[in-house]
Amino acid sequence: MVEVSKVKQCPECGSNNVRYEEKEDKLYCNDCGEIFAKLTPKQEEKLERVSDVI
């Protein structure tokens, strides 16, 4: 399982311009505006492809 707090790229657009808000346990992309919280298995798979956390 990928921890959202360790993601370095947006799973939607691939941008490195992301921030993690610990209080909300959400990842925000400052470029495309996507907000990611608890991930579905499909989102986790997509995230693993664009992130170097695996």
C-alpha positions as CSV (number, residue, x, y, z in Angstrom):
1,M,0.0,0.0,0.0
2,V,1.3,3.4,-1.0
3,E,1.3,6.1,1.7
4,V,-0.1,9.3,0.3
5,S,2.3,11.3,2.5
6,K,5.3,9.9,0.6
7,V,4.0,10.6,-2.9
8,K,6.3,12.9,-4.9
9,Q,4.3,13.2,-8.2
10,C,0.6,13.7,-9.0
11,P,-0.9,10.5,-10.2
12,E,-3.2,12.4,-12.5
13,C,-0.9,14.8,-14.3
14,G,2.6,13.6,-13.2
15,S,3.6,17.0,-11.8
16,N,6.2,17.2,-9.0
17,N,4.4,20.3,-7.7
18,V,2.4,18.5,-5.0
19,R,1.9,19.0,-1.3
20,Y,0.7,16.8,1.5
21,E,-1.6,18.1,4.2
22,E,-1.1,16.0,7.3
23,K,-4.2,17.2,9.2
24,E,-6.5,16.3,6.3
25,D,-4.4,13.2,5.2
26,K,-4.7,14.5,1.6
27,L,-2.4,15.1,-1.3
28,Y,-2.9,18.3,-3.4
29,C,-1.5,18.9,-6.8
30,N,-0.7,22.6,-7.3
31,D,-0.7,22.3,-11.1
32,C,-3.9,20.4,-12.0
33,G,-5.8,20.9,-8.8
34,E,-6.5,17.2,-8.1
35,I,-7.0,16.2,-4.5
36,F,-6.2,12.7,-3.3
37,A,-7.3,11.2,-0.1
38,K,-7.7,7.5,0.8
39,L,-6.9,5.6,-2.4
40,T,-8.8,3.0,-4.2
41,P,-6.9,0.0,-5.5
42,K,-7.0,1.5,-9.0
43,Q,-5.7,4.9,-7.8
44,E,-2.9,3.1,-5.9
45,E,-1.9,1.3,-9.1
46,K,-1.8,4.5,-11.1
47,L,0.2,6.2,-8.3
48,E,2.8,3.4,-8.2
49,R,3.4,3.9,-11.9
50,V,4.3,7.6,-11.6
51,S,5.9,7.6,-8.2
52,D,9.3,6.5,-7.0
53,V,8.0,5.3,-3.6
54,I,7.9,1.6,-4.6
